[in-house]
Structure formats: C-alpha cells, structure tokens
C-alpha cells in the first residue's frame, strides 16, 4: 500500500488516500556481455586523416598503455588552442579586401598560405568559404563585405547565372549514381561540365522553325527596327545558356532568357557567328583511332585507388593531363570525356539468368573478372537495372544481376547476439552461395590515421580495420554497422560449426571501392556468420603484443 497526500495552494494537507500496489517477483537478470558501441551508419564516411589536434588522451590512467608516446602522433592538444570565431571573420574580411581592392584572385590568396585558414575546401577539410555559408556572419563595425555578397564555392564567375549554377552544382555528388546532397563519401568538388561546342549551324537551326513561337518571334520580325539593348548580366546569362546547350533554336532560348525571340537571335549572331567549320564528327576534342597507350591497372584494389572523374577538353591522354590516364584506370560513366573515348569501360554483355545469379556463375563476365560490379547504364543485358529482388517477380526472366548486389543493397536479415566469442552476427534467413550478406562500412582513413588509431586498437586487442586499396583503409571502430561484430574462423578449423562460411571481397562499385561480405556456401537460418580475418591480421596482433 502507498499513501498519497494532497495539498492545497497554501501548503496545508487536505486529504490522504491509499493505493494498493501489485508486487511482481522476477528472476535476477544477468547483464549483457560487454561490447564496444559505435555510431550506426549505412554507407561509408570519408574521414581521411584525424584532426592534428588531440581531443583527449586515451587510457591515460592505464599503466600498460604508453599514452605519452601516443601523443606524438598529434601536433597539439585541442584544449590548448582556443577557438576564436573572430579570427575567421577577420580572415574573411582580409580575403575580401585583397580580392576587391588589390584585385587578387582567391585561388592565389589561398595558395600563399598567408591566412590562418584555407579558403577553399579540400578532401577531408572544410574551407572557410564553406563555413561562412553554414553560419550567420558576425556583425561588426569594421566589415566592408556587403550582406548580399557570397563567396565562391569553386571558381569565381562573372555571370550571375553561371555563379548560381556552380553553387547549385556543387551541392550534388559528382558520382552520378549517388543522389545524396552533401555526400559524406565523395568529398571531391563537383565541377560544372566544360562548355559544349556547337555542332549544328545556325542556318540549319533556323530552318527547323516552322511556326512563330510568339508575337516577338524572328519569323514575324525579319527586320529589326530598333536594336535591342541588353544589360551585362543579360548577356552573361545568355552566354551561360549557350555554353550548356548551343544547338537550340532561338525560340527555346527565348523562353530561358525571358526575352523576345528576335532579340535572342540578334545576340546569337553577334556573339557566335555561324562559322563554316564545325566539329560535327568529333565533338569535345575526340579523335579517331585508338590511343597509343591503353595500359590499365584498375583490376587489383591493392595496387589501385579510384581517382576523381576526369574533366578536361580533348582526348584522355598525356596531352590533356587526364586523371584516368595518369592513374592507368578506365574512364567511368562519371567522367566528362566523350562517350566514344577509347579508355571508357564498356561493361559486360552477359544475358539474364533464371536464378538471378548471372554474371557470377558464368565464366567470361568482363565485370566480374575486373572485380567491379555491373553498371546499370552499360551492362544492359544482364538485368542489373532491375532494383527489386527476384522473389517479387512472377516472371523469372526479369531476375536481377548477381553482380550488382552491393549497389542495390540486397542484404540479408541479421541479428547480433551472444556468441561463443562474445558477440556475433547470426543469419535470420537462408542464404545461397554467392549471396551478399552485408556490406562492411566504416570511415575511410589514410595511412597516418591508421597508424595512430592502430596503437589504441593494439592496446585493446581489437581491430575493425579492413584494407580497402593502396591508399585508403576502412575502419568501423567509431562508425559502422552489424558487420563489425562478425567473428573470425580460420580455414584450418575442422568443425563444421566453426568453419568460415563467408568471405570479404572488395569491389569497384560506381567508381569507388566497397567491401561486401559474401556467402561461400549455402547457409541455414540461425547460423553464425564467420569469415577468415587473414594471416596479416594476427601477425600485426602478435607484433603489437611483442612490443
């Protein structure tokens, strides 16, 4: 019984009542086994290098950990450097005055390193210009920056429309298969495509117009009585539109410019006269014939790191300083080179299979041999465009491609629970050989961060790092998914319950390396997922224990 007393506003007791309680006796609950928690993510996050300022000293009270030696991996302590937002405002003001008063380019100012902050963003580091757009500016009497002024995101443009296009374009991921704004994986800049060259003569475009578009159409105004007078911004905006689509009739250009059709035609002839020689056969600098040097090294992830999509005029060779050429990699669908570029990946020509595992169980698939997943825009016959699992189709001919499971997210249902090795991952549905179980996700880090984090991992005796390629590693110690709990089982184990039933494979998926955990045999529900960590994992552990 519990006594409940009610009180009046002046604090005096008014009444007291009793409430019966029901007592339930339960067994003593055992605590869950200890495990390390991390931030849950569904996709990789590009981290690069950890900050040079050490946020805290790990295991400073543990005598078995040399925390003094570990601090040498960092340049300073975070609590020693006071954050001063005024310094950012002063740096922006200095950059603005150097640009407007002394006519210095922002790129040149940034390259000198005279300011305490980088103006433009780099992979893994956010620039001062980007930070200024994410927060409200501090108001102070010494500023000369107008309230309506916006710092550039990439290159400064003289056209208001061009600047708006560049800023909007920079919000989207440069990877064509990624539709996530401000993508945490592909942190490189997304440049605006180069201006397109005219391939159709203006006289031929005018012949295509059969009916007037409006009252001011050029068909009705053959002679211009009063010459149009556009402002500088109007002309710059029209140039930006022509750079995007030059082979458009004046009627369509007029709708984009909000100008009369005959005025658009006037400035079209004034700015871009109709030349006789046009690149109609080989646009964008494309040359006939094959390149003299078609050497590729993008098959083995250990020896290859994907580069940014190439973005240059001319062919993909040494003359254009092509990134794909220098990296000895195929040009991807994301690249801005011509579609008939000799370096472009062509995809496979496999046909659909009834079991949905075409390209995997059939030898000769060029994508499988190159250790990359099929591209839905290039591999048009194998069924990788199908995004719904085969179980939802009544027609087996519409089955999905077995070599596109990572990009389509065909994961199995899993459960994390107690295992004989602490905590493990168990399968909740059947899996066939070749099925994708889960993708191993985490933070993409460079070698220096791998070394500094490795000291803490060696002290704990647990490492969650996968080698992705020759530049990046995948660490799920701080951010990951259920795959980080998958336990090890060597190939030498004789017990069927202890043998590894899955294997990790690195695949090139839409221009980036990703790791998938695939079944190497048929697995029943309730079975624990086990993989072989490899000999190098335990060699590093033994070396750490020896030191």
VMD Tcl script that draws the C-alpha trace (Angstrom):
set ca {
  {0.00 0.00 0.00}
  {1.14 3.51 -0.84}
  {-0.21 6.58 0.96}
  {-0.93 9.62 -1.22}
  {-1.47 13.04 0.41}
  {-2.91 16.01 -1.49}
  {-2.12 19.61 -0.50}
  {-3.84 22.94 -1.03}
  {-2.24 26.03 -2.54}
  {-1.17 27.37 0.85}
  {0.63 24.09 1.65}
  {-1.82 22.60 4.13}
  {-2.79 18.95 3.94}
  {-6.29 18.32 2.60}
  {-6.71 14.54 2.33}
  {-4.79 11.30 2.42}
  {-5.63 8.15 0.49}
  {-4.03 4.76 -0.06}
  {-3.36 2.98 -3.35}
  {-2.83 -0.79 -3.45}
  {0.24 -1.99 -5.35}
  {0.79 -5.32 -7.02}
  {4.20 -6.85 -6.32}
  {5.71 -8.97 -9.10}
  {8.71 -11.19 -8.35}
  {11.05 -11.76 -11.30}
  {14.26 -13.65 -11.68}
  {17.54 -11.80 -11.45}
  {18.53 -10.52 -14.89}
  {22.08 -11.06 -16.00}
  {23.80 -8.10 -17.64}
  {24.64 -8.30 -21.31}
  {28.16 -9.14 -22.30}
  {30.34 -6.09 -22.72}
  {30.91 -4.84 -26.24}
  {32.06 -1.68 -27.99}
  {29.35 0.55 -29.37}
  {29.78 2.75 -32.44}
  {27.77 5.27 -34.41}
  {25.40 3.34 -36.73}
  {25.82 4.18 -40.44}
  {24.61 2.58 -43.66}
  {27.29 3.97 -46.02}
  {30.97 4.68 -45.78}
  {32.09 8.07 -44.50}
  {35.21 9.73 -45.82}
  {37.38 10.76 -42.90}
  {40.84 10.99 -44.43}
  {43.09 11.96 -41.56}
  {42.06 12.67 -37.99}
  {42.48 16.21 -36.77}
  {46.01 17.16 -35.83}
  {44.68 18.45 -32.51}
  {44.27 15.65 -29.97}
  {40.79 15.86 -28.41}
  {41.72 13.79 -25.31}
  {44.41 11.38 -24.09}
  {43.05 7.81 -24.21}
  {43.81 5.43 -21.32}
  {45.96 7.96 -19.51}
  {45.35 6.10 -16.22}
  {46.25 2.70 -17.68}
  {49.90 1.86 -16.88}
  {50.02 -0.74 -19.67}
  {49.39 1.88 -22.36}
  {52.14 4.33 -23.33}
  {49.93 7.39 -23.66}
  {52.92 9.75 -23.75}
  {54.26 8.08 -26.89}
  {50.76 8.09 -28.38}
  {50.52 11.87 -28.07}
  {53.43 12.17 -30.51}
  {51.01 11.19 -33.29}
  {49.33 14.59 -32.93}
  {50.58 18.13 -33.28}
  {48.84 19.72 -30.30}
  {46.07 19.29 -27.75}
  {42.62 20.59 -28.60}
  {42.18 22.24 -25.20}
  {45.35 24.29 -25.67}
  {44.09 26.07 -28.78}
  {41.27 28.46 -28.02}
  {38.63 28.66 -30.72}
  {38.25 32.25 -31.82}
  {35.35 32.92 -34.22}
  {36.58 36.50 -34.61}
  {39.67 35.16 -36.35}
  {37.51 33.58 -39.06}
  {35.65 36.84 -39.61}
  {38.91 38.79 -39.83}
  {40.31 36.25 -42.30}
  {37.21 36.58 -44.49}
  {37.49 40.36 -44.37}
  {41.18 40.20 -45.31}
  {40.49 37.87 -48.23}
  {37.63 40.08 -49.43}
  {39.75 43.26 -49.37}
  {42.68 41.58 -51.10}
  {40.31 40.46 -53.83}
  {38.26 43.63 -54.32}
  {40.81 46.33 -53.51}
  {44.02 44.76 -54.74}
  {42.47 42.56 -57.49}
  {43.99 39.32 -56.22}
  {42.32 36.04 -57.10}
  {41.01 33.97 -54.23}
  {42.93 31.00 -55.58}
  {46.21 32.96 -55.43}
  {45.44 34.17 -51.90}
  {44.76 30.62 -50.79}
  {47.94 29.25 -52.39}
  {50.18 31.66 -50.48}
  {49.03 30.33 -47.10}
  {49.15 33.82 -45.62}
  {45.79 33.38 -43.89}
  {45.38 31.05 -40.88}
  {42.55 29.18 -42.66}
  {42.23 27.60 -46.09}
  {39.62 29.42 -48.15}
  {38.58 26.51 -50.38}
  {37.61 23.06 -49.16}
  {39.86 20.08 -49.73}
  {39.09 16.36 -49.25}
  {38.56 15.88 -45.54}
  {38.97 19.58 -44.67}
  {36.21 22.17 -44.84}
  {37.31 25.55 -46.17}
  {36.49 28.96 -44.73}
  {34.18 29.85 -47.62}
  {32.07 26.77 -46.97}
  {31.95 27.50 -43.24}
  {30.80 31.05 -43.91}
  {27.74 29.74 -45.79}
  {26.78 27.42 -42.93}
  {26.54 30.08 -40.23}
  {25.29 33.62 -39.75}
  {28.06 36.22 -40.16}
  {29.10 38.22 -37.12}
  {28.18 41.87 -37.39}
  {30.96 44.34 -36.55}
  {31.79 47.90 -37.46}
  {34.98 47.12 -39.38}
  {33.45 44.93 -42.09}
  {33.20 46.04 -45.72}
  {31.58 42.83 -47.01}
  {28.04 43.54 -48.29}
  {25.26 41.47 -46.77}
  {24.26 40.18 -50.20}
  {27.80 39.07 -51.08}
  {28.51 35.36 -51.34}
  {31.95 33.84 -51.51}
  {32.58 31.36 -54.34}
  {32.28 27.62 -53.92}
  {34.76 26.75 -56.66}
  {35.88 29.36 -59.21}
  {34.65 32.93 -59.26}
  {32.37 33.62 -62.19}
  {31.44 36.92 -63.78}
  {27.95 35.69 -64.64}
  {25.24 35.74 -62.02}
  {23.53 32.77 -63.66}
  {26.82 30.92 -64.03}
  {27.62 31.52 -60.37}
  {24.21 30.21 -59.32}
  {24.70 27.12 -61.49}
  {28.12 26.45 -59.97}
  {26.82 26.80 -56.42}
  {23.85 24.55 -57.11}
  {26.03 22.06 -58.92}
  {28.46 21.88 -56.00}
  {25.71 20.65 -53.67}
  {25.27 17.42 -55.59}
  {27.60 14.48 -55.52}
  {29.98 14.16 -58.50}
  {29.19 10.44 -58.61}
  {26.26 10.02 -60.97}
  {24.94 7.03 -59.03}
  {24.78 8.99 -55.78}
  {21.75 11.23 -55.29}
  {22.59 12.34 -51.77}
  {23.28 16.08 -51.34}
  {26.40 16.99 -49.35}
  {27.54 13.38 -49.78}
  {29.87 12.18 -46.97}
  {31.67 9.70 -49.23}
  {32.57 11.56 -52.43}
  {34.05 14.73 -50.99}
  {35.79 15.95 -54.14}
  {34.48 19.07 -55.83}
  {31.79 18.63 -58.46}
  {32.88 20.96 -61.27}
  {30.48 22.28 -63.86}
  {30.95 20.48 -67.21}
  {33.01 22.39 -69.79}
  {31.15 24.44 -72.41}
  {29.69 22.40 -75.21}
  {30.76 23.17 -78.73}
  {28.34 24.00 -81.48}
  {27.67 21.06 -83.81}
  {24.76 22.43 -85.89}
  {24.97 25.59 -87.97}
  {22.62 28.39 -87.02}
  {21.19 28.46 -90.53}
  {20.19 24.81 -90.15}
  {18.57 25.51 -86.78}
  {16.50 28.36 -88.22}
  {15.16 26.07 -90.96}
  {13.67 23.80 -88.28}
  {11.33 26.54 -87.03}
  {8.05 26.25 -88.96}
  {5.62 28.28 -86.83}
  {6.10 31.51 -84.85}
  {6.55 30.97 -81.12}
  {5.04 34.30 -80.01}
  {4.47 37.90 -81.05}
  {8.19 38.65 -80.99}
  {9.34 35.62 -82.98}
  {12.07 36.17 -85.53}
  {9.76 34.74 -88.22}
  {7.48 37.75 -87.77}
  {10.28 40.27 -87.29}
  {12.55 39.75 -90.25}
  {13.96 43.28 -89.94}
  {15.00 44.83 -86.65}
  {13.89 48.45 -86.48}
  {15.32 49.20 -83.03}
  {18.46 47.40 -81.93}
  {17.95 45.58 -78.61}
  {19.97 46.78 -75.67}
  {20.70 44.09 -73.09}
  {22.50 44.64 -69.84}
  {25.81 42.98 -68.99}
  {24.05 40.46 -66.74}
  {21.60 39.56 -69.51}
  {24.43 38.94 -71.96}
  {26.42 36.90 -69.44}
  {23.36 34.80 -68.63}
  {22.78 34.17 -72.34}
  {26.40 33.09 -72.73}
  {25.98 30.65 -69.84}
  {22.90 29.13 -71.52}
  {24.76 28.81 -74.82}
  {27.63 27.06 -73.05}
  {25.18 24.44 -71.78}
  {23.13 23.96 -74.98}
  {24.34 25.76 -78.12}
  {22.33 23.60 -80.56}
  {18.94 25.01 -79.61}
  {16.55 27.06 -81.73}
  {16.12 30.75 -80.78}
  {12.52 30.13 -79.73}
  {13.65 27.80 -76.95}
  {16.49 30.11 -75.93}
  {13.98 32.95 -75.64}
  {11.95 31.06 -73.05}
  {15.07 30.55 -70.93}
  {16.22 34.15 -71.25}
  {12.75 35.73 -70.81}
  {13.50 37.83 -73.88}
  {11.79 38.23 -77.28}
  {12.83 35.66 -79.83}
  {14.15 38.14 -82.40}
  {16.38 39.78 -79.77}
  {17.82 36.41 -78.82}
  {18.63 35.72 -82.46}
  {20.29 39.12 -82.79}
  {22.68 38.49 -79.91}
  {23.17 34.90 -81.00}
  {24.55 36.12 -84.33}
  {26.50 38.88 -82.65}
  {28.22 36.71 -80.03}
  {28.66 33.49 -82.02}
  {28.82 33.99 -85.78}
  {27.88 30.98 -87.89}
  {31.27 29.52 -88.86}
  {31.65 27.12 -91.73}
  {33.88 24.71 -89.84}
  {32.10 22.95 -87.01}
  {33.12 19.87 -85.06}
  {30.18 17.73 -86.03}
  {32.01 14.41 -86.29}
  {34.37 14.58 -83.33}
  {32.94 16.94 -80.68}
  {34.76 17.89 -77.48}
  {38.17 17.16 -78.96}
  {37.54 13.48 -79.65}
  {39.98 11.99 -82.15}
  {39.61 8.99 -84.37}
  {41.67 5.89 -83.81}
  {42.81 4.20 -80.66}
  {45.08 5.69 -78.09}
  {48.69 4.62 -78.28}
  {48.78 3.89 -74.58}
  {45.87 1.89 -73.16}
  {47.54 0.44 -70.10}
  {45.19 -0.30 -67.18}
  {45.90 -1.17 -63.56}
  {42.44 -0.83 -62.01}
  {41.76 -4.55 -61.51}
  {43.65 -5.23 -58.28}
  {42.42 -3.00 -55.40}
  {45.74 -3.45 -53.61}
  {47.55 -1.62 -56.42}
  {44.86 0.86 -57.41}
  {42.97 3.75 -55.85}
  {40.00 5.23 -57.78}
  {40.55 8.77 -58.98}
  {38.13 11.62 -59.44}
  {36.19 11.69 -62.73}
  {38.30 13.24 -65.47}
  {37.25 16.72 -66.53}
  {39.20 18.25 -69.40}
  {38.93 19.20 -73.07}
  {40.46 16.91 -75.64}
  {41.24 13.18 -75.61}
  {42.16 11.23 -72.48}
  {45.93 11.07 -72.91}
  {49.08 12.77 -71.70}
  {48.36 15.93 -73.66}
  {45.18 16.71 -71.67}
  {46.64 15.76 -68.26}
  {43.79 13.26 -67.87}
  {43.45 11.86 -64.34}
  {42.33 8.46 -65.62}
  {45.31 8.29 -67.96}
  {47.78 9.13 -65.20}
  {46.14 6.63 -62.84}
  {46.05 3.96 -65.55}
  {42.34 3.41 -64.98}
  {39.30 3.15 -67.20}
  {37.17 6.21 -67.71}
  {33.88 5.80 -65.86}
  {30.37 6.89 -66.65}
  {31.00 9.83 -64.31}
  {33.81 11.18 -66.48}
  {33.20 14.17 -68.73}
  {35.16 12.83 -71.70}
  {33.35 11.85 -74.93}
  {31.18 8.76 -74.85}
  {33.39 7.14 -77.51}
  {36.58 7.63 -75.51}
  {38.94 4.68 -76.01}
  {39.57 4.44 -72.25}
  {35.92 4.13 -71.25}
  {34.72 0.97 -69.54}
  {32.35 -0.84 -71.91}
  {30.54 -3.08 -69.41}
  {29.63 -6.73 -69.91}
  {27.42 -8.40 -72.50}
  {26.05 -11.20 -70.30}
  {22.41 -12.23 -70.61}
  {19.81 -12.76 -67.89}
  {19.68 -16.00 -65.94}
  {16.67 -17.63 -64.32}
  {18.30 -17.98 -60.90}
  {19.25 -14.29 -60.75}
  {22.99 -15.06 -60.45}
  {24.05 -14.29 -64.00}
  {27.50 -12.72 -64.35}
  {28.57 -14.59 -61.19}
  {28.24 -18.27 -62.04}
  {29.06 -17.86 -65.72}
  {32.68 -17.52 -66.70}
  {33.75 -14.75 -69.00}
  {31.92 -11.78 -67.47}
  {34.26 -8.85 -68.00}
  {32.93 -7.02 -64.93}
  {33.50 -9.98 -62.59}
  {36.97 -10.57 -63.99}
  {37.78 -6.89 -63.41}
  {36.48 -7.12 -59.81}
  {33.82 -4.50 -60.35}
  {30.04 -4.58 -60.16}
  {27.97 -4.27 -63.29}
  {26.98 -0.77 -64.34}
  {23.21 -0.36 -64.93}
  {23.86 2.12 -67.73}
  {26.45 -0.01 -69.53}
  {25.53 -3.63 -68.79}
  {22.09 -3.52 -70.38}
  {21.50 -7.24 -70.96}
  {22.39 -8.87 -67.65}
  {19.47 -7.38 -65.69}
  {21.44 -5.16 -63.30}
  {18.97 -2.35 -63.95}
  {16.33 -4.31 -62.03}
  {16.26 -2.90 -58.48}
  {13.61 -5.23 -56.94}
  {14.63 -8.70 -55.68}
  {13.68 -11.66 -57.81}
  {11.20 -13.01 -55.24}
  {8.79 -10.22 -56.14}
  {8.69 -11.19 -59.80}
  {6.42 -13.80 -61.25}
  {8.44 -13.81 -64.45}
  {11.87 -15.33 -63.78}
  {13.24 -13.72 -66.91}
  {13.14 -10.37 -65.08}
  {15.61 -11.56 -62.46}
  {18.30 -9.29 -61.10}
  {22.03 -9.45 -61.79}
  {24.10 -11.32 -59.23}
  {26.99 -8.89 -59.71}
  {25.15 -5.77 -58.59}
  {24.12 -6.71 -55.05}
  {26.13 -4.05 -53.22}
  {24.84 -1.06 -55.20}
  {21.26 -2.38 -54.94}
  {21.53 -3.13 -51.22}
  {20.41 -6.78 -51.36}
  {21.44 -7.59 -47.79}
  {20.29 -10.48 -45.64}
  {18.42 -10.12 -42.36}
  {20.88 -10.39 -39.49}
  {20.82 -10.45 -35.71}
  {23.55 -9.54 -33.23}
  {23.53 -11.68 -30.09}
  {25.75 -13.61 -27.71}
  {28.23 -15.98 -29.31}
  {30.94 -18.32 -28.11}
  {33.38 -15.48 -28.88}
  {31.46 -12.77 -27.05}
  {29.05 -11.13 -29.51}
  {28.45 -12.38 -33.03}
  {26.26 -11.96 -36.10}
  {23.65 -14.60 -36.93}
  {21.64 -15.15 -40.10}
  {17.83 -14.89 -39.91}
  {17.06 -16.12 -43.43}
  {18.63 -18.70 -45.75}
  {21.50 -17.66 -47.99}
  {22.86 -19.33 -51.09}
  {26.43 -19.44 -52.27}
  {27.32 -16.10 -53.82}
  {24.65 -14.12 -51.96}
  {25.63 -10.81 -50.37}
  {25.20 -10.99 -46.61}
  {26.06 -7.41 -45.64}
  {28.33 -4.56 -46.66}
  {31.24 -3.73 -44.38}
  {31.03 0.02 -43.80}
  {33.04 2.48 -41.74}
  {35.30 5.50 -42.01}
  {37.65 5.85 -44.97}
  {41.03 6.78 -43.49}
  {44.57 7.34 -44.73}
  {47.71 5.54 -43.55}
  {48.72 8.13 -40.92}
  {45.34 7.85 -39.19}
  {45.53 4.06 -39.50}
  {48.85 4.10 -37.63}
  {47.64 6.41 -34.84}
  {44.40 4.51 -34.32}
  {46.30 1.25 -34.54}
  {48.12 1.98 -31.29}
  {44.82 2.14 -29.41}
  {43.48 -0.92 -31.26}
  {46.58 -2.94 -30.35}
  {46.18 -1.96 -26.70}
  {42.53 -3.11 -26.71}
  {43.30 -6.25 -28.68}
  {40.53 -5.49 -31.17}
  {40.83 -4.03 -34.64}
  {37.99 -3.21 -37.02}
  {40.11 -2.11 -39.99}
  {39.89 -3.57 -43.50}
  {42.48 -2.68 -46.12}
  {40.46 -1.20 -49.00}
  {43.13 -0.21 -51.54}
  {46.68 1.09 -51.63}
  {45.61 4.49 -50.24}
  {42.56 4.01 -48.03}
  {41.54 1.69 -45.21}
  {38.05 1.08 -43.85}
  {37.74 1.49 -40.07}
  {34.46 0.70 -38.28}
  {35.72 1.22 -34.73}
  {33.90 4.57 -34.40}
  {31.18 4.26 -37.06}
  {29.83 1.11 -38.69}
  {27.04 -1.45 -38.85}
  {26.42 -5.02 -37.67}
  {29.23 -6.32 -39.87}
  {31.80 -5.14 -37.32}
  {30.63 -7.93 -34.97}
  {31.40 -10.75 -37.44}
  {33.82 -13.17 -35.79}
  {36.84 -14.99 -37.19}
  {37.18 -18.63 -38.08}
  {40.25 -19.94 -39.87}
  {40.19 -22.28 -42.84}
  {42.07 -24.86 -40.79}
  {39.13 -25.40 -38.40}
  {37.70 -28.88 -38.88}
  {34.37 -28.41 -37.11}
  {31.55 -27.51 -39.48}
  {30.14 -25.07 -36.93}
  {33.46 -23.24 -36.71}
  {34.39 -23.08 -40.38}
  {34.20 -19.74 -42.13}
  {31.08 -19.59 -44.30}
  {31.60 -16.13 -45.78}
  {34.36 -14.08 -47.33}
  {35.05 -10.38 -47.76}
  {35.56 -9.09 -51.30}
  {36.49 -5.58 -52.42}
  {34.53 -4.49 -55.48}
  {34.66 -1.35 -57.61}
  {31.10 -0.02 -57.41}
  {30.28 3.08 -59.46}
  {33.84 4.34 -59.27}
  {34.54 3.59 -55.58}
  {35.82 0.57 -53.71}
  {33.36 -1.07 -51.34}
  {33.62 -4.27 -49.30}
  {30.91 -6.92 -49.35}
  {30.61 -9.99 -47.16}
  {29.52 -12.83 -49.48}
  {28.46 -16.39 -48.68}
  {30.89 -19.04 -49.95}
  {28.42 -21.86 -49.24}
  {24.72 -22.38 -48.59}
  {23.90 -21.14 -45.07}
  {20.83 -22.04 -43.00}
  {18.97 -19.56 -40.78}
  {20.33 -19.28 -37.24}
  {23.92 -19.89 -38.35}
  {26.61 -17.51 -37.17}
  {28.39 -15.57 -39.90}
  {32.14 -16.30 -39.80}
  {34.97 -15.04 -42.00}
  {38.72 -15.58 -42.11}
  {40.47 -12.41 -40.99}
  {43.62 -13.47 -42.85}
  {47.18 -14.11 -41.65}
  {48.23 -10.45 -41.67}
  {45.63 -9.58 -39.02}
  {47.13 -11.95 -36.45}
  {50.68 -11.09 -37.47}
  {50.03 -7.49 -36.55}
  {48.43 -8.57 -33.28}
  {51.47 -10.67 -32.36}
  {53.85 -7.85 -33.24}
  {51.86 -5.47 -31.06}
  {51.96 -7.90 -28.12}
  {55.71 -8.37 -28.57}
  {56.39 -4.66 -28.45}
}
mol new
graphics top color blue
foreach p $ca { graphics top sphere $p radius 0.5 }
foreach p [lrange $ca 0 end-1] q [lrange $ca 1 end] { graphics top cylinder $p $q radius 0.2 }
display resetview
